[in-house]
Each structure stands twice: as C-alpha cells, then as structure tokens.
C-alpha cells in the first residue's frame, strides 16, 4: 500500500466555522475519491517520552490516507475534490509536513 501522511498544525486564529469547513471538505474528498482505501486521523499526545523534548513543535494532528498503489495516490492528488481540499488546507494551517510512503509488512521493509 501507499500511504499519504500529513502532519499539521492549524492556525491559532482559525475560527470554529473555518475548522468545520476544513473537516467537511476533507470528509467529502476522502468519500468522493474512489481510490482512497483507508483513512486515519489523530491528535498528538505527549506523555513524557525522551524524544518529545527534541521534537519540533510542528504538528498537533496527523492524517494518513491509504491507497492500493502509487496510481491511486496520484489519482487522489489530481481529483477536483482534492484540489478544493488543498486550497482550504493551505489557508488553514500554520505548518505542515506531508510525505508519501510505500509500506507493507516487516519482510517488505527488510528487502
């Protein structure tokens, strides 16, 4: 599978309506684009682990979107619903890190 991983920090001044708009646009995109296979989202937690002290304060949330293959990711990125999401996303975030990974089991990684 190919995973599109987004780490983001929303703008502090983002209103509740703007936050809702971003979430609604995201929900529409992942439901409308047929190549999306799995979606996970979460809020950053801190719990005193040593690595937290050296990690940059670059993300409060994460989203991962899974696709069968690279072609599925590329179809997602070029879909009009994603273009609308991207417009709203870049208006809404203070910082973001976006990466794409090909992933499988540990044996796949070892190769």
N, C-alpha and C positions, 0 to 999 in steps of 0.2 A: 504494500500500500504506500501511497504518497500522502504525507501529512503537511498541511499548511498551518504553521504555528505562528500565532500573533500574541505578543506580549504588549500590553498597552497601559498607559496612564492617562485617564481622561483629564481634560482641562478642569481646573478647580472651579472656574466660573460657569461651568456647564449647568444650565437650568434643568429642572426636572423634566420639562417638556422636551428639551433637546436630548436628554438621556433616553427618554422613552422613544423619541424619534429614531435614534441610533439603533436601539434594540429592535424596534419594529422593522426597520429597514434590513437589519441583519437577519431576522427571522424570515422575512419574505424571501431574501436571497437564497438562504440555505434550503428553503422549502421549494422554491421555484426552479432552482438549477438542478437538473436531473442527475448530474454526475457526482453530487455530494452523497457520500455513503455513511458518514458518521460525524457528529458534532459534539464537542465537549467544551465547557466553559467553566471558569472558576475564578475565585478571588484569592489573592495572595494571602498566605498566613505566615506569621512569624512566631517562633517558639523557642528562641534562644540558641539555635544551632550556630556553630562557629562560623560557617560560611556567610551567615546573614550580615555580619559586621563588615565584610569586604565586598558584598554585592552592591552594585549601583542601584540607586533608588529609581529604576527606570520603568517599573511595571507594577500595577495594582491588580490587573486582571490578565487572564490568559484565555485564548480560544484556540482550539485545534479542530481542523476540519479534515476529514479523511476522504481520499479518493482511491479508486481502483488502481490508477496509474497516472503518469505524467500528463497524458492526453486529457484525462478527466479534470486535473487541476487547471490546465490551460483553457479548457472549455469554460470552467468556472470563472477564471480571471477575465475572459473576454465576453462574458454574458452581460447583457444590459442591466440585469438586476445587481450584478457585482459592481458595475460602473457607478450605479446610484449609491450603493453602499460605500464605495471608495470615496466618493465626493463627501458624503456625510461623515465618514470616519475621519478624514483629514481635517475637517472643520471642528471635530470633537475632541481630538487627542492632543495632549501636551507632548507625549513621547510614545514611540512605538518601535518595537523590534519585530521584524517579520522574516521568517525563514521557512524553507521547504525542505522536507526530509523524505527520503525513501527508507522505509522501515519494515522490519519483519522480526522473526524470532532471533534468538542469540546466535544460532548457527548461520543465519543470513548475514548478521553483523560480522561474524568471525571471518567470513570469506572476503 
